[in-house]
Amino acid sequence: KITDNVLDLGCVFQMLRDWVAIESDSSNVQKRPELHRMMETVAQKLQLMGGTVQLVDIGEQELPDGQTLELPKVVTAQFGNDSSKHTVCIYGHVDVQPAKLEDGWATDPYNLTEINGNLYGRGASDNKAPVLAWIHAVEAYQALSMDLPVNVKFVIEGMEETGSNGLDAMIMAQRDTFFSEVDYIIISDCGWLSRRPALTYGTRGNCYFFAEVEGPKQDLHSGVYGGTVIEPMTDLIGILDTLISPSGKILIPGIREAVAPLSDEEWKMYQDIQFDMDNYKNKIGVNQLMYSNKVDLLAHMWRYPTVSIHGIEGAFSDPGTKTVIPAKVTAKFSIRQVPDMDPAMVKKQVTDYLHSVFAKRKSPNKLKVTMVIGAKPWLADTHHPLYEAGKVAIKRVFNMDPDLIREGGTIPIARTFQDVTGKSIIMMPIGGFDDGLHSQNEKMSRYNYIEGTKLFIAYLNEVSQIKRTSV
Protein backbone atom coordinates (compact mmCIF):
# COMPACT_ATOMS: atom_id res chain seq x y z
CA LYS A 1 0.00 0.00 0.00
CA ILE A 2 3.03 2.29 0.03
CA THR A 3 2.39 4.11 -3.22
CA ASP A 4 2.33 7.71 -4.37
CA ASN A 5 -1.47 7.49 -4.32
CA VAL A 6 -1.41 7.27 -0.54
CA LEU A 7 0.31 10.67 -0.37
CA ASP A 8 -1.34 13.84 -1.63
CA LEU A 9 1.76 15.04 -3.46
CA GLY A 10 0.36 18.50 -4.13
CA CYS A 11 -0.21 18.98 -0.40
CA VAL A 12 3.15 17.40 0.46
CA PHE A 13 5.11 19.86 -1.68
CA GLN A 14 2.97 22.86 -0.74
CA MET A 15 3.55 22.21 2.94
CA LEU A 16 7.32 22.10 2.43
CA ARG A 17 7.02 25.34 0.43
CA ASP A 18 5.09 26.95 3.29
CA TRP A 19 7.60 25.80 5.89
CA VAL A 20 10.63 26.93 3.87
CA ALA A 21 9.01 30.37 3.45
CA ILE A 22 9.28 30.91 7.22
CA GLU A 23 12.73 32.42 7.83
CA SER A 24 13.40 30.43 11.00
CA ASP A 25 17.06 31.43 11.33
CA SER A 26 17.92 30.70 14.97
CA SER A 27 21.20 32.63 14.83
CA ASN A 28 19.55 35.96 14.00
CA VAL A 29 17.75 37.48 16.99
CA GLN A 30 15.88 39.79 14.60
CA LYS A 31 14.24 36.69 13.11
CA ARG A 32 13.05 35.38 16.49
CA PRO A 33 9.36 36.18 15.74
CA GLU A 34 9.66 34.01 12.63
CA LEU A 35 11.10 31.21 14.75
CA HIS A 36 8.17 31.43 17.16
CA ARG A 37 5.81 31.35 14.17
CA MET A 38 7.59 28.26 12.87
CA MET A 39 7.06 26.37 16.12
CA GLU A 40 3.39 27.39 16.24
CA THR A 41 2.98 26.22 12.63
CA VAL A 42 4.40 22.81 13.54
CA ALA A 43 2.14 22.54 16.58
CA GLN A 44 -0.95 23.49 14.59
CA LYS A 45 -0.19 20.88 11.93
CA LEU A 46 0.18 18.11 14.52
CA GLN A 47 -2.99 19.24 16.31
CA LEU A 48 -4.99 19.14 13.06
CA MET A 49 -3.85 15.52 12.67
CA GLY A 50 -5.34 14.66 16.07
CA GLY A 51 -2.13 14.50 18.06
CA THR A 52 -1.80 15.35 21.73
CA VAL A 53 0.40 18.43 21.36
CA GLN A 54 2.28 20.68 23.77
CA LEU A 55 4.38 23.78 23.26
CA VAL A 56 6.98 23.38 26.00
CA ASP A 57 8.50 26.56 27.46
CA ILE A 58 12.27 26.08 27.77
CA GLY A 59 13.12 29.50 29.18
CA GLU A 60 15.18 32.43 27.93
CA GLN A 61 18.40 32.99 26.05
CA GLU A 62 20.96 35.45 27.39
CA LEU A 63 22.46 37.59 24.65
CA PRO A 64 26.08 38.85 24.67
CA ASP A 65 24.88 42.35 25.62
CA GLY A 66 23.17 40.98 28.73
CA GLN A 67 19.64 41.15 27.38
CA THR A 68 17.40 38.09 27.47
CA LEU A 69 15.23 36.70 24.70
CA GLU A 70 12.50 34.08 24.88
CA LEU A 71 13.62 30.75 23.41
CA PRO A 72 11.32 29.13 20.85
CA LYS A 73 9.12 26.55 22.52
CA VAL A 74 9.77 22.86 21.88
CA VAL A 75 6.87 21.03 20.24
CA THR A 76 6.00 17.61 21.63
CA ALA A 77 3.22 15.45 20.23
CA GLN A 78 1.84 11.98 20.70
CA PHE A 79 -0.14 9.72 18.38
CA GLY A 80 -1.44 6.52 19.96
CA ASN A 81 -1.26 5.31 23.53
CA ASP A 82 -1.52 1.54 23.23
CA SER A 83 0.56 -0.12 25.93
CA SER A 84 0.77 -3.31 23.87
CA LYS A 85 2.69 -1.49 21.13
CA HIS A 86 6.22 -0.14 20.95
CA THR A 87 6.57 3.62 21.27
CA VAL A 88 8.99 5.50 19.03
CA CYS A 89 10.08 9.10 19.53
CA ILE A 90 11.06 11.09 16.45
CA TYR A 91 13.41 14.04 16.94
CA GLY A 92 13.80 16.85 14.44
CA HIS A 93 14.39 20.59 14.20
CA VAL A 94 12.89 23.33 12.08
CA ASP A 95 15.36 26.16 12.56
CA VAL A 96 17.82 26.89 9.76
CA GLN A 97 21.20 28.35 8.97
CA PRO A 98 21.38 31.95 7.67
CA ALA A 99 20.77 32.45 3.94
CA LYS A 100 20.64 35.44 1.60
CA LEU A 101 20.22 35.61 -2.17
CA GLU A 102 23.38 37.71 -2.37
CA ASP A 103 25.40 34.93 -0.70
CA GLY A 104 25.43 33.16 -4.06
CA TRP A 105 22.07 31.42 -4.20
CA ALA A 106 20.67 30.81 -7.67
CA THR A 107 17.13 31.21 -6.31
CA ASP A 108 15.43 32.96 -3.39
CA PRO A 109 16.44 30.73 -0.43
CA TYR A 110 13.04 31.17 1.24
CA ASN A 111 10.97 30.45 -1.85
CA LEU A 112 11.04 26.70 -2.52
CA THR A 113 11.95 26.38 -6.18
CA GLU A 114 11.94 23.16 -8.21
CA ILE A 115 14.64 22.72 -10.84
CA ASN A 116 15.22 19.36 -12.54
CA GLY A 117 13.54 17.41 -9.77
CA ASN A 118 15.34 19.22 -6.95
CA LEU A 119 13.55 21.41 -4.41
CA TYR A 120 15.83 24.33 -3.56
CA GLY A 121 15.40 26.29 -0.35
CA ARG A 122 17.05 26.93 3.01
CA GLY A 123 16.14 24.17 5.42
CA ALA A 124 14.68 21.94 2.71
CA SER A 125 17.04 19.11 3.60
CA ASP A 126 18.23 20.31 7.00
CA ASN A 127 15.77 19.53 8.52
CA LYS A 128 12.29 20.58 7.37
CA ALA A 129 11.64 17.95 4.68
CA PRO A 130 12.70 15.03 6.93
CA VAL A 131 10.46 16.34 9.75
CA LEU A 132 7.57 16.68 7.30
CA ALA A 133 8.28 13.21 5.87
CA TRP A 134 7.72 11.73 9.34
CA ILE A 135 4.51 13.74 9.69
CA HIS A 136 3.35 12.53 6.27
CA ALA A 137 4.16 8.95 7.30
CA VAL A 138 1.68 9.25 10.16
CA GLU A 139 -0.82 10.91 7.82
CA ALA A 140 -0.48 8.01 5.37
CA TYR A 141 -1.67 5.52 7.97
CA GLN A 142 -4.54 7.87 8.80
CA ALA A 143 -5.44 8.22 5.09
CA LEU A 144 -5.61 4.43 4.81
CA SER A 145 -7.76 4.24 7.97
CA MET A 146 -5.09 1.99 9.47
CA ASP A 147 -4.02 2.08 13.09
CA LEU A 148 -0.44 3.16 13.57
CA PRO A 149 1.61 0.00 14.14
CA VAL A 150 3.49 1.77 16.94
CA ASN A 151 2.79 4.73 19.18
CA VAL A 152 4.56 7.78 17.75
CA LYS A 153 5.90 10.74 19.70
CA PHE A 154 7.55 13.84 18.27
CA VAL A 155 10.11 16.20 19.79
CA ILE A 156 10.71 19.13 17.44
CA GLU A 157 12.93 22.04 18.43
CA GLY A 158 13.91 25.42 17.00
CA MET A 159 17.46 26.04 18.22
CA GLU A 160 19.49 23.11 16.87
CA GLU A 161 21.65 25.21 14.56
CA THR A 162 22.87 27.32 17.49
CA GLY A 163 23.39 24.59 20.07
CA SER A 164 19.90 23.43 21.13
CA ASN A 165 19.68 25.93 23.99
CA GLY A 166 17.41 24.62 26.73
CA LEU A 167 16.74 21.23 25.14
CA ASP A 168 19.00 19.14 27.40
CA ALA A 169 17.25 20.51 30.49
CA MET A 170 13.84 19.83 28.96
CA ILE A 171 14.77 16.21 28.17
CA MET A 172 16.05 15.74 31.70
CA ALA A 173 12.89 17.31 33.16
CA GLN A 174 10.63 15.02 31.12
CA ARG A 175 12.72 11.86 31.41
CA ASP A 176 10.17 10.20 33.72
CA THR A 177 7.08 11.60 32.01
CA PHE A 178 7.11 12.16 28.22
CA PHE A 179 10.07 9.82 27.64
CA SER A 180 9.18 7.16 30.19
CA GLU A 181 7.17 5.00 27.77
CA VAL A 182 9.49 5.56 24.79
CA ASP A 183 11.22 2.42 23.53
CA TYR A 184 13.24 3.81 20.62
CA ILE A 185 14.41 7.21 19.40
CA ILE A 186 14.76 8.04 15.69
CA ILE A 187 16.81 10.96 14.34
CA SER A 188 16.73 11.96 10.68
CA ASP A 189 19.04 14.98 10.82
CA CYS A 190 21.79 13.65 8.55
CA GLY A 191 22.30 12.46 4.95
CA TRP A 192 23.34 9.62 2.68
CA LEU A 193 26.97 9.20 1.64
CA SER A 194 26.20 8.33 -1.99
CA ARG A 195 23.16 7.52 -4.09
CA ARG A 196 22.70 4.40 -1.98
CA PRO A 197 20.37 4.75 1.04
CA ALA A 198 22.13 4.68 4.38
CA LEU A 199 21.66 4.04 8.08
CA THR A 200 23.86 6.09 10.39
CA TYR A 201 25.22 4.47 13.54
CA GLY A 202 27.78 6.92 14.87
CA THR A 203 28.81 10.56 15.11
CA ARG A 204 31.94 12.26 16.33
CA GLY A 205 31.89 14.59 19.30
CA ASN A 206 33.69 17.91 19.49
CA CYS A 207 36.02 19.71 21.88
CA TYR A 208 36.31 23.36 20.88
CA PHE A 209 39.17 25.45 22.26
CA PHE A 210 40.24 29.07 22.54
CA ALA A 211 43.97 29.70 22.89
CA GLU A 212 44.64 33.33 23.81
CA VAL A 213 48.06 34.96 23.78
CA GLU A 214 48.26 38.43 25.31
CA GLY A 215 51.25 40.75 25.19
CA PRO A 216 51.44 44.57 25.03
CA LYS A 217 48.66 46.66 26.58
CA GLN A 218 47.57 47.85 23.11
CA ASP A 219 48.10 47.20 19.40
CA LEU A 220 51.45 48.47 18.10
CA HIS A 221 52.80 49.84 14.82
CA SER A 222 55.23 47.32 13.30
CA GLY A 223 57.40 50.08 11.86
CA VAL A 224 57.91 51.69 15.27
CA TYR A 225 57.91 48.61 17.52
CA GLY A 226 58.70 45.70 15.16
CA GLY A 227 61.87 43.98 16.34
CA THR A 228 61.62 45.29 19.90
CA VAL A 229 58.76 43.17 21.28
CA ILE A 230 57.96 39.46 21.27
CA GLU A 231 54.77 39.43 19.25
CA PRO A 232 51.70 37.50 20.47
CA MET A 233 50.82 36.46 16.93
CA THR A 234 54.22 34.85 16.44
CA ASP A 235 53.81 32.92 19.70
CA LEU A 236 50.32 31.83 18.74
CA ILE A 237 51.28 30.63 15.26
CA GLY A 238 54.22 28.80 16.82
CA ILE A 239 52.12 26.78 19.27
CA LEU A 240 49.36 26.09 16.72
CA ASP A 241 51.98 24.51 14.48
CA THR A 242 52.63 21.90 17.16
CA LEU A 243 49.07 20.55 17.20
CA ILE A 244 49.16 18.52 14.00
CA SER A 245 51.73 17.38 11.44
CA PRO A 246 51.48 18.09 7.67
CA SER A 247 50.41 14.45 7.19
CA GLY A 248 47.50 14.85 9.62
CA LYS A 249 49.04 13.17 12.66
CA ILE A 250 47.83 14.69 15.94
CA LEU A 251 50.89 15.60 18.01
CA ILE A 252 49.20 16.10 21.40
CA PRO A 253 50.34 13.25 23.69
CA GLY A 254 47.59 10.85 24.72
CA ILE A 255 45.03 11.72 22.04
CA ARG A 256 45.76 8.97 19.52
CA GLU A 257 46.41 6.40 22.27
CA ALA A 258 42.82 6.78 23.56
CA VAL A 259 41.16 5.91 20.24
CA ALA A 260 39.34 2.57 19.99
CA PRO A 261 41.17 0.29 17.52
CA LEU A 262 39.70 -0.40 14.08
CA SER A 263 38.21 -3.90 14.14
CA ASP A 264 38.24 -6.35 11.22
CA GLU A 265 34.45 -6.13 11.02
CA GLU A 266 34.58 -2.35 10.84
CA TRP A 267 37.27 -2.46 8.15
CA LYS A 268 35.08 -4.75 6.05
CA MET A 269 32.07 -2.46 6.52
CA TYR A 270 34.08 0.48 5.20
CA GLN A 271 35.35 -1.62 2.31
CA ASP A 272 31.78 -2.46 1.24
CA ILE A 273 30.47 1.13 1.37
CA GLN A 274 29.68 2.83 -1.93
CA PHE A 275 31.98 5.85 -2.10
CA ASP A 276 33.65 7.54 -5.07
CA MET A 277 36.93 9.24 -4.16
CA ASP A 278 37.06 11.26 -7.39
CA ASN A 279 33.52 12.58 -6.96
CA TYR A 280 34.39 13.53 -3.40
CA LYS A 281 37.46 15.48 -4.56
CA ASN A 282 35.51 17.22 -7.30
CA LYS A 283 32.69 18.12 -4.93
CA ILE A 284 35.01 19.98 -2.56
CA GLY A 285 37.34 21.28 -5.27
CA VAL A 286 40.71 19.74 -4.38
CA ASN A 287 43.13 17.63 -6.40
CA GLN A 288 44.59 15.70 -3.47
CA LEU A 289 43.15 14.28 -0.25
CA MET A 290 44.92 13.39 2.98
CA TYR A 291 44.53 9.67 2.24
CA SER A 292 44.58 7.84 -1.07
CA ASN A 293 42.27 4.88 -0.41
CA LYS A 294 38.60 4.67 0.55
CA VAL A 295 38.93 2.82 3.85
CA ASP A 296 41.58 5.17 5.24
CA LEU A 297 39.63 8.24 4.14
CA LEU A 298 36.30 7.06 5.61
CA ALA A 299 37.99 5.98 8.83
CA HIS A 300 39.59 9.40 9.28
CA MET A 301 36.30 11.10 8.37
CA TRP A 302 34.27 9.14 10.92
CA ARG A 303 36.15 7.19 13.56
CA TYR A 304 39.48 8.94 14.13
CA PRO A 305 39.93 12.35 15.79
CA THR A 306 40.96 15.38 13.79
CA VAL A 307 42.39 18.78 14.66
CA SER A 308 41.01 21.73 12.70
CA ILE A 309 42.14 25.34 13.13
CA HIS A 310 39.20 27.63 12.46
CA GLY A 311 40.43 31.18 12.87
CA ILE A 312 42.28 33.83 14.86
CA GLU A 313 40.33 36.55 16.62
CA GLY A 314 42.13 39.86 17.00
CA ALA A 315 44.22 39.42 13.86
CA PHE A 316 43.94 41.87 10.99
CA SER A 317 41.73 40.24 8.35
CA ASP A 318 40.17 43.06 6.35
CA PRO A 319 41.12 43.77 2.71
CA GLY A 320 44.17 45.95 2.18
CA THR A 321 47.30 46.40 4.26
CA LYS A 322 47.65 47.32 7.90
CA THR A 323 51.03 47.18 9.61
CA VAL A 324 49.73 46.25 13.03
CA ILE A 325 51.16 44.10 15.81
CA PRO A 326 48.04 42.80 17.60
CA ALA A 327 48.28 43.04 21.39
CA LYS A 328 46.06 40.02 21.96
CA VAL A 329 45.10 37.21 19.60
CA THR A 330 42.88 34.19 20.19
CA ALA A 331 43.07 31.03 18.10
CA LYS A 332 39.96 28.91 17.70
CA PHE A 333 40.44 25.22 17.02
CA SER A 334 38.60 21.98 17.59
CA ILE A 335 39.29 18.30 18.06
CA ARG A 336 36.60 15.89 16.90
CA GLN A 337 35.97 13.24 19.55
CA VAL A 338 35.64 9.50 18.94
CA PRO A 339 35.34 6.43 21.17
CA ASP A 340 37.10 6.00 23.61
CA MET A 341 38.10 9.63 24.09
CA ASP A 342 36.87 11.59 27.13
CA PRO A 343 36.40 15.36 26.63
CA ALA A 344 37.48 16.09 30.23
CA MET A 345 40.74 14.25 29.62
CA VAL A 346 41.21 15.92 26.23
CA LYS A 347 40.80 19.31 27.90
CA LYS A 348 43.63 18.50 30.31
CA GLN A 349 45.84 17.00 27.59
CA VAL A 350 45.48 20.01 25.28
CA THR A 351 45.87 22.59 28.06
CA ASP A 352 48.95 20.91 29.56
CA TYR A 353 50.53 20.36 26.17
CA LEU A 354 50.09 23.92 24.90
CA HIS A 355 51.40 25.38 28.15
CA SER A 356 54.45 23.11 27.96
CA VAL A 357 55.10 24.11 24.35
CA PHE A 358 54.61 27.77 25.21
CA ALA A 359 56.99 27.54 28.18
CA LYS A 360 59.77 26.37 25.87
CA ARG A 361 59.45 29.60 23.91
CA LYS A 362 60.41 31.54 27.07
CA SER A 363 58.01 34.29 26.03
CA PRO A 364 56.97 37.10 28.39
CA ASN A 365 53.47 36.98 26.89
CA LYS A 366 50.58 35.24 28.66
CA LEU A 367 48.79 32.14 27.38
CA LYS A 368 45.24 31.19 28.35
CA VAL A 369 43.63 27.97 27.07
CA THR A 370 39.86 27.45 27.41
CA MET A 371 37.62 24.61 26.25
CA VAL A 372 34.20 26.06 25.38
CA ILE A 373 32.50 22.93 23.96
CA GLY A 374 32.93 19.36 25.16
CA ALA A 375 30.48 17.20 23.18
CA LYS A 376 30.85 13.42 23.38
CA PRO A 377 30.66 11.05 20.41
CA TRP A 378 27.73 8.71 19.86
CA LEU A 379 27.90 5.12 18.64
CA ALA A 380 25.17 2.50 18.19
CA ASP A 381 25.20 -1.26 17.70
CA THR A 382 24.48 -2.02 14.04
CA HIS A 383 23.23 -5.48 15.05
CA HIS A 384 20.47 -3.99 17.22
CA PRO A 385 16.93 -4.88 16.05
CA LEU A 386 16.36 -1.19 15.22
CA TYR A 387 19.03 -1.45 12.52
CA GLU A 388 17.83 -4.85 11.33
CA ALA A 389 14.36 -3.32 10.91
CA GLY A 390 15.92 -0.39 9.03
CA LYS A 391 17.67 -2.73 6.61
CA VAL A 392 14.40 -4.55 5.87
CA ALA A 393 12.49 -1.28 5.32
CA ILE A 394 15.16 0.09 2.97
CA LYS A 395 15.21 -3.17 1.02
CA ARG A 396 11.43 -3.00 0.68
CA VAL A 397 11.28 0.61 -0.52
CA PHE A 398 14.54 0.97 -2.49
CA ASN A 399 15.15 -2.68 -3.41
CA MET A 400 18.75 -2.53 -2.23
CA ASP A 401 20.73 -2.96 0.96
CA PRO A 402 21.78 0.22 2.80
CA ASP A 403 25.25 1.45 3.53
CA LEU A 404 26.00 1.52 7.24
CA ILE A 405 27.78 4.81 7.80
CA ARG A 406 28.96 7.20 10.48
CA GLU A 407 28.87 11.00 10.52
CA GLY A 408 32.06 13.00 10.87
CA GLY A 409 30.14 15.88 12.41
CA THR A 410 28.55 16.20 15.82
CA ILE A 411 24.88 15.73 16.66
CA PRO A 412 24.98 16.25 20.44
CA ILE A 413 21.30 15.45 20.93
CA ALA A 414 21.96 11.78 20.16
CA ARG A 415 24.36 11.44 23.07
CA THR A 416 22.00 13.46 25.31
CA PHE A 417 19.12 11.12 24.52
CA GLN A 418 21.35 8.13 25.16
CA ASP A 419 22.74 9.39 28.47
CA VAL A 420 19.50 10.82 29.88
CA THR A 421 16.86 8.36 28.70
CA GLY A 422 18.89 5.19 28.21
CA LYS A 423 16.85 4.43 25.09
CA SER A 424 18.15 2.83 21.90
CA ILE A 425 18.69 5.28 19.04
CA ILE A 426 18.90 5.02 15.27
CA MET A 427 19.74 7.70 12.71
CA MET A 428 17.75 7.22 9.51
CA PRO A 429 18.63 9.87 6.92
CA ILE A 430 16.74 10.62 3.73
CA GLY A 431 18.77 13.63 2.59
CA GLY A 432 20.99 13.26 -0.48
CA PHE A 433 24.78 13.31 -0.39
CA ASP A 434 24.75 16.47 -2.54
CA ASP A 435 22.04 18.44 -0.74
CA GLY A 436 24.41 21.26 0.28
CA LEU A 437 23.48 21.49 3.94
CA HIS A 438 24.49 24.87 5.45
CA SER A 439 25.63 25.95 1.98
CA GLN A 440 24.25 27.94 -0.91
CA ASN A 441 21.57 26.24 -3.00
CA GLU A 442 20.54 23.72 -0.34
CA LYS A 443 18.02 21.29 -1.79
CA MET A 444 16.01 18.14 -1.25
CA SER A 445 15.21 16.04 -4.30
CA ARG A 446 11.60 15.06 -5.00
CA TYR A 447 12.82 11.46 -5.13
CA ASN A 448 14.40 11.50 -1.67
CA TYR A 449 11.46 13.37 -0.15
CA ILE A 450 8.78 11.01 -1.45
CA GLU A 451 10.71 7.75 -1.25
CA GLY A 452 11.99 8.83 2.15
CA THR A 453 8.42 9.26 3.34
CA LYS A 454 7.64 5.74 2.09
CA LEU A 455 10.69 4.49 3.98
CA PHE A 456 9.39 6.02 7.21
CA ILE A 457 5.97 4.43 6.63
CA ALA A 458 7.59 1.03 6.10
CA TYR A 459 9.96 1.47 9.01
CA LEU A 460 7.18 2.07 11.53
CA ASN A 461 5.70 -1.24 10.44
CA GLU A 462 9.03 -3.07 10.77
CA VAL A 463 9.68 -1.61 14.23
CA SER A 464 6.27 -2.86 15.37
CA GLN A 465 7.50 -6.40 14.76
CA ILE A 466 10.54 -6.18 17.02
CA LYS A 467 10.09 -8.69 19.82
CA ARG A 468 9.90 -7.32 23.32
CA THR A 469 12.64 -9.69 24.49
CA SER A 470 15.13 -8.01 22.13
CA VAL A 471 14.57 -4.48 23.42
Salt bridges, closest charged atoms under 4 A:
ASP4 OD1 - LYS454 NZ 2.81
GLU23 OE1 - LYS31 NZ 2.56
GLU34 OE2 - ARG37 NE 3.06
GLU70 OE2 - LYS73 NZ 2.82
ASP95 OD1 - HIS93 ND1 2.93
GLU114 OE1 - ARG446 NH1 3.24
ASP126 OD1 - HIS93 NE2 3.04
ASP126 OD2 - HIS438 NE2 3.08
GLU139 OE2 - LYS45 NZ 2.51
GLU139 OE1 - HIS136 ND1 2.88
GLU160 OE1 - HIS93 NE2 3.24
GLU161 OE2 - HIS93 NE2 3.98
GLU161 OE1 - HIS438 NE2 3.13
ASP176 OD1 - ARG175 NE 3.70
ASP183 OD2 - HIS86 ND1 3.79
ASP183 OD2 - ARG468 NH1 3.70
ASP189 OD1 - HIS93 NE2 3.30
ASP235 OD1 - ARG361 NE 2.88
GLU265 OE2 - HIS383 NE2 2.82
GLU266 OE2 - ARG303 NE 3.15
GLU266 OE2 - ARG406 NH1 2.66
ASP272 OD2 - LYS268 NZ 2.88
ASP278 OD1 - LYS281 NZ 3.75
GLU313 OE1 - LYS332 NZ 2.93
ASP352 OD2 - LYS348 NZ 2.72
GLU388 OE2 - LYS391 NZ 3.18
ASP401 OD1 - LYS395 NZ 3.97
ASP403 OD1 - ARG196 NE 3.99
ASP419 OD1 - ARG415 NE 3.08
ASP434 OD1 - LYS443 NZ 2.90
ASP435 OD1 - LYS443 NZ 2.81
GLU442 OE1 - ARG122 NH1 2.81
GLU451 OE2 - LYS454 NZ 3.01
